Amino acid sequence: MQTSARNHLQGKVHAVHDGAVNTEVVLDLGEGQHLVAIVTKDSAHRLGLAAGKSAWALVKASWPILVKGAAPATSARNALCGTVKAITTGAVNTEVVLGLKGGAELVVMITTGSEKTLGLKVGDAACALIKATHVILGVD
């Protein structure tokens, strides 16, 4: 399957917590990193999501919030931290590639004004904050 989402992170389901309507799925990305997704209960059951099952997390590059340095206290369930590997500056938007533990990469699209305000440089520590509802899950 090919998608327009720039970020495809593979992992194993660590935990599944059903609610009345939605289900919280914790995906283990390895290297001590977890990604929490909130999907409908129906979707979780249709995909057969259970502990130990392999799954993909899709995140559009425009959804995360990028912070320079360590992640602050926030209501976002996910903070994937790493090192800025590449920056491509455009007239309006800037693409930032964040290298995560284990070799995975996360692409984050921010405004060029935000890039300048943050003073981002290759090699900087940064974190991508991602709401659990902004994670799309898929299985093979």
C-alpha positions in Angstrom: 0.0 0.0 0.0 1.3 3.5 -0.8 -0.1 6.5 1.0 0.4 10.3 0.9 1.4 10.2 4.6 5.1 10.9 4.8 5.5 9.0 8.0 5.2 5.2 8.2 6.4 3.8 11.6 6.3 0.0 12.1 5.9 -1.6 15.5 4.1 -4.2 17.6 1.0 -3.6 19.6 2.0 -3.3 23.2 -1.5 -2.8 24.7 -5.1 -2.3 23.7 -7.6 -0.5 26.0 -11.2 -0.6 24.8 -13.6 2.2 25.8 -17.3 2.5 25.0 -16.7 4.1 21.6 -12.9 4.4 21.1 -9.9 2.2 21.7 -6.5 3.3 22.9 -3.7 1.3 21.1 -0.1 1.5 22.4 2.4 0.7 19.7 5.9 -0.3 20.7 8.3 1.2 18.1 11.4 -0.3 19.7 14.3 1.4 21.5 11.9 2.2 24.4 9.7 4.4 22.2 5.9 4.0 22.2 3.2 5.7 20.1 -0.4 5.9 21.4 -3.2 5.9 18.9 -6.9 6.5 19.5 -9.1 4.7 16.9 -12.7 3.6 17.0 -13.5 0.4 18.8 -14.9 -1.0 15.6 -11.7 -0.2 13.7 -9.5 -1.8 16.4 -11.5 -5.0 16.3 -11.8 -5.1 12.5 -7.9 -4.8 12.3 -7.5 -7.5 14.9 -5.4 -5.3 17.0 -4.1 -7.2 20.0 -0.8 -7.4 22.0 2.0 -8.7 19.9 0.4 -8.0 16.5 2.5 -6.0 14.0 1.0 -2.7 12.9 1.9 0.4 11.0 1.4 4.0 12.3 0.8 6.6 9.7 1.2 10.3 10.5 1.0 13.1 8.0 4.0 15.5 8.2 1.8 18.5 8.9 0.2 17.0 12.0 3.0 17.0 14.6 4.1 20.0 16.5 7.9 20.4 16.6 9.7 21.6 19.7 13.4 22.3 20.0 15.1 20.4 22.8 13.3 18.3 25.3 9.5 17.8 25.2 7.6 20.1 27.5 4.7 18.9 29.6 1.7 18.8 27.3 -1.6 17.1 26.7 -0.3 15.4 23.5 0.0 11.7 24.2 3.1 11.3 22.0 6.5 12.9 22.1 8.9 11.3 19.7 12.4 12.8 20.3 15.5 12.6 18.3 18.0 14.7 16.3 17.4 17.0 13.4 18.9 15.2 10.4 17.9 17.5 7.5 16.1 20.8 6.9 14.7 21.9 3.6 13.6 25.5 3.7 10.9 26.8 1.3 9.3 30.2 0.9 6.3 29.2 3.1 7.0 25.9 4.7 10.1 24.0 6.0 10.5 20.2 6.0 12.4 18.9 9.0 13.6 15.3 9.2 14.0 14.0 12.7 16.1 10.9 13.3 14.6 8.7 16.0 16.2 6.0 18.1 16.7 2.8 16.1 17.1 4.6 12.8 13.5 5.5 12.0 12.8 9.0 10.7 9.9 11.3 11.2 9.2 14.1 8.7 7.6 17.3 10.2 6.3 20.2 8.1 6.5 23.6 9.9 6.2 27.1 8.7 9.4 28.8 7.6 8.7 31.5 10.2 8.7 28.8 12.9 12.0 27.4 11.6 13.6 30.8 12.0 12.0 31.4 15.4 13.3 28.0 16.7 16.7 28.6 15.1 16.8 25.0 14.0 20.0 23.5 12.8 21.0 20.0 11.7 22.2 18.1 14.8 19.8 19.9 17.2 17.8 17.8 19.7 14.0 18.1 18.9 10.7 16.4 19.7 7.6 15.8 17.6 4.4 16.1 19.6 1.6 14.1 18.1 -2.0 13.8 19.3 -3.2 10.2 19.7 -6.1 11.0 17.4 -3.6 12.0 14.6 -2.2 8.5 14.4 -3.7 6.2 11.7 -3.1 2.5 12.2 -2.9 -0.2 9.6 -2.0 -3.9 9.4 -0.6 -6.1 6.7 
